[in-house]
Amino acid sequence: MSLKGRIKKTFLTKTPLETVKKAKPLFEGVSEIASSVNWSVRWAFYKPRQPTEEELKIFREHYERVKKEFQFLKSRKLIRNPFLARSVEIKLKHMEEEFFNYPFSNRLNFFIARLNFLRETLRKCLYSDKKF
């Protein structure tokens, strides 16, 4: 029987607690989860794996580059929008912690895209007259 058949059978229980007890063993051994979400599955017990040394090194390079650029712009007072500066600062503070707790398998791509988005946001704020 395929995993799909077992999941359907598992979710045909009387109470939610029974469903959780039956579904938990199916998800405990999972090492990778796709980024797309199947909304028919309501519970997934997943313990995120720790990033590899290579992933951590690449992430920290990108992270430090964006952080230095932000600190430079902040020290020169080139960021005109204080709300934007505060929100970028908060995002950067929590990003390293989020990197370790990210549950999906495409962790590195996701966080590099987030860092690039923050960098582009800062640059757009510098070179345009629009207020964000």
N, C-alpha and C positions, 0 to 999 in steps of 0.2 A: 504494500500500500504506500502510495506517495505521501510526502509531508503535507501536501495540500489536503488530501483526504483525511489525514489524521487531525489536522487543524479543524476542519469542518465538524468532524465527529466530537472533538474535544469541546467545542463551544455549544454543543447541544446538551446542556445540563440544567438542573432546576434552579440553582442559586448562583449568584456571581462568585461567591467564595469557592464553591466546587469548581467553577470554571477556572479560577486562578490557580487552584491546587493542581488541576489537570494540565493546564497550559504551561506552567512554570518550567517543568523539565524539558519541554521542547525548545525553550529559548535560552536556557542557562549555558549551553555549550556554544552559543553563537559567537564567532569571532569577528564577523563583519556584517553590517546592516546597510542596505542601500539607502540613499538619501531620500528617495521617493517614499511616500507614506501610503500604506494601505489602510484606509479608514475603517475597514470592516474588522480589523484586528485591534482590539482595545487594550490589551496588556502585553507588554514585552519586558521581560526581566533581563536586562543587559548590563553587564559590567564593562565599562570602557577599558580597552587595553592601553597600556602606557605607550607614548610615542617612542619610536626608535631614536637612536642617537643621531642618525642622519636627518630624520624629520625635524628633530629639535634644533639641530645646527642650522638648517635652512630657514626654519621659522624665526629663530633668534636673529639671524642676519637681516631678514626683512623687517622684523620688529624694531631692531635697533636703528635701522636706517630711517624708518618713519618717525620713531621717537626723537632722534637727533634733529631731523628736519622740523618737527613740531616745536622742539625746544628752541631752535634757532629763530623760527618765525615769532615765537612768543617773546623771546628776549629782545628782539628788535622791534617789537610791537607792530608787526606788519599785518596781524590778523585784526581786522576792523570790527568783527562781530564777536563780542565777548561770550554770547550764548554758544556759538559754534566752538570757540576755543574750549569752553568748559566741557561741552559734550564730548569732544574729541579726546580731551584729557581723561575723562572718566572711562571711555571705551578702551583707551590704551592701558589704563591701570588694570582693568579686569581681563584683558585679552589673553595674557599668559596663563592665568588660572583656567580660563575657558578652554584653552588649547588642550590642557591635560584632561579635562572632563568631557570633551566633545565625543558623543557616542557613535558617530558614523564613520565609515571607513575612509572617506575622502577628506580627512582632517586637514592635511597640508594644503590642498587646493582651496578649500573653503576659507582658511585663515589668510592665505596669501591674497585671495580676492578681496577679503575684508580690509586688509592693510592697504591694498592698492586703491580701494574705494575711499578710505580715509585720506590718503595722500592726494588723490584727485579732488576731493572736496576742499581740502586746504588750498590747493592751487587755484581752483575756480574762485574761491573767496578772495584771493589776492588780486587776481587779474581782471575781475569783472566789477562793475558798479552795482550789480544786483545785490539785494540783501536776502539772505537765505533765512 
